[in-house]
Amino acid sequence: MKVADYNHTVDHLSDRVYRFVLKMVKDESTARDVVQDSFERLWVNRDKVDAEKAKAYLFKIAHNLVIDRKRKEQRESVTDEVPEQGVETAPHDLKAVLQEALNRIPPHFKSVILLRDYEGYSYKEIGDILEMSEAQVKINIYRARVALKEYIGSIHVVI
């Protein structure tokens, strides 16, 4: 990858990577840190990364960094915290209900849902980013949607 290719990647993908990471971590400063670390790793490995595959490489790195941070937070968290009892939102706050449901599903399910439904990537692109086959991507999206549906329950929870 040439410097011009790297700069083009930064210009065209930084917002997308930021949105993806922000949906996963829900903290702007952490999201900016993860995005910066992702682009730093891309820069360090620019000689090994083909310019055409930079997008998949970048999202894969960002995804892995988020997973690593979450694992680290879980190890450091206090185990005697009080568990949440349910959605603490107004009944008509659909966005908050969906966000709470996303927060409760496993990170690998959350990643495929965010990439597919929020960012609009194809199954093949998601497979390249997360190093899965298209069939695995489809299965994970299905399972994630089932988990979201189970959490949300019926339409009465949302309305």
C-alpha positions in Angstrom: 0.0 0.0 0.0 1.4 3.4 -1.0 1.1 6.5 1.1 -1.5 7.9 -1.3 -3.6 4.8 -0.9 -3.3 5.1 2.9 -4.4 8.7 2.8 -7.3 7.8 0.5 -8.3 5.1 3.0 -8.2 7.5 5.9 -10.3 10.1 4.0 -13.0 7.6 2.9 -13.2 5.1 5.8 -12.5 7.0 9.0 -16.2 8.0 9.5 -17.5 4.6 8.8 -15.0 2.9 11.1 -15.8 5.5 13.8 -19.6 4.9 13.6 -19.0 1.1 13.7 -16.8 1.3 16.8 -19.0 3.9 18.5 -22.0 1.7 18.2 -20.0 -1.1 19.9 -18.3 0.9 22.7 -20.9 3.7 23.3 -18.2 6.1 24.3 -16.9 8.8 22.0 -13.4 9.0 23.4 -12.9 5.3 23.5 -14.2 5.1 19.9 -11.7 7.7 18.8 -8.9 5.9 20.5 -9.9 2.6 18.8 -10.1 4.2 15.4 -6.8 5.9 15.8 -5.2 2.6 17.0 -6.7 0.9 14.0 -5.3 3.4 11.5 -2.0 3.2 13.3 -1.8 -0.5 12.8 -2.8 -0.1 9.2 0.1 2.4 8.8 2.6 0.1 10.5 1.5 -2.8 8.3 1.0 -0.8 5.1 3.7 -2.8 3.3 1.8 -6.1 4.0 -1.7 -4.8 3.2 -3.0 -4.6 -0.3 -4.8 -1.3 -1.0 -7.9 -3.2 -2.2 -8.2 -5.1 1.1 -7.5 -2.1 3.3 -11.2 -1.7 4.2 -11.6 -5.3 5.4 -8.3 -5.2 7.2 -9.2 -1.9 9.0 -12.6 -3.1 10.1 -11.1 -6.4 11.3 -8.5 -4.5 13.4 -11.1 -2.2 14.8 -13.4 -5.1 15.7 -10.5 -7.0 17.4 -9.5 -4.0 19.3 -13.0 -3.5 20.6 -13.3 -7.2 21.6 -9.9 -6.9 23.4 -11.0 -3.8 25.3 -14.2 -5.5 26.4 -12.4 -8.6 27.6 -10.0 -6.4 29.5 -12.9 -4.4 31.1 -14.6 -7.7 32.1 -11.5 -8.9 33.8 -11.1 -5.6 35.7 -14.7 -5.2 36.6 -16.0 -5.8 40.1 -18.0 -9.0 40.2 -20.5 -7.8 42.9 -22.2 -5.2 40.7 -26.0 -5.3 40.8 -27.3 -6.8 37.5 -29.7 -4.7 35.5 -33.4 -5.8 35.7 -34.6 -4.6 32.3 -35.0 -1.7 30.0 -35.3 1.5 32.0 -36.6 3.6 29.2 -39.9 5.3 28.3 -42.2 2.8 26.5 -42.1 4.8 23.2 -38.3 5.2 23.1 -37.7 2.7 20.3 -34.1 3.7 19.7 -33.2 3.2 23.4 -34.9 -0.2 23.5 -33.0 -1.3 20.4 -29.7 0.0 21.8 -30.3 -1.8 25.1 -31.1 -5.0 23.1 -27.9 -4.6 21.1 -25.9 -4.1 24.4 -27.2 -7.5 25.7 -26.2 -9.7 22.8 -22.7 -11.2 22.5 -20.1 -9.0 20.7 -19.7 -11.3 17.7 -23.5 -11.0 17.1 -23.4 -7.3 17.6 -20.6 -6.9 15.1 -22.4 -8.6 12.3 -25.7 -6.7 13.0 -23.9 -3.4 13.0 -22.0 -4.1 9.9 -25.0 -5.4 8.0 -27.9 -3.3 9.2 -26.3 -0.1 10.3 -23.4 0.2 7.8 -25.0 -1.7 4.9 -22.1 -4.1 4.1 -22.7 -7.2 2.0 -22.4 -10.7 3.4 -19.1 -11.1 1.5 -17.7 -7.9 2.9 -18.6 -8.8 6.4 -17.1 -12.2 5.9 -13.8 -10.6 4.7 -13.8 -8.2 7.7 -14.5 -10.8 10.3 -12.8 -13.7 8.6 -15.9 -15.8 8.2 -17.6 -17.6 5.3 -20.7 -16.0 3.9 -22.7 -18.9 5.4 -21.3 -18.2 8.9 -22.1 -14.5 8.5 -25.7 -15.3 7.5 -26.1 -17.7 10.4 -24.7 -15.2 12.9 -27.0 -12.5 11.6 -30.0 -14.8 11.9 -29.0 -15.8 15.5 -28.4 -12.2 16.4 -31.8 -11.1 15.1 -33.4 -14.0 17.0 -31.6 -12.9 20.2 -32.8 -9.3 19.6 -36.3 -10.5 19.0 -36.3 -12.6 22.2 -35.0 -9.7 24.3 -37.5 -7.2 22.9 -40.3 -9.7 23.1 -43.5 -8.6 21.7 -44.5 -5.3 20.1 -46.1 -4.3 23.4 -42.7 -3.8 25.0 -41.8 -1.2 22.4 -45.2 0.5 22.1 
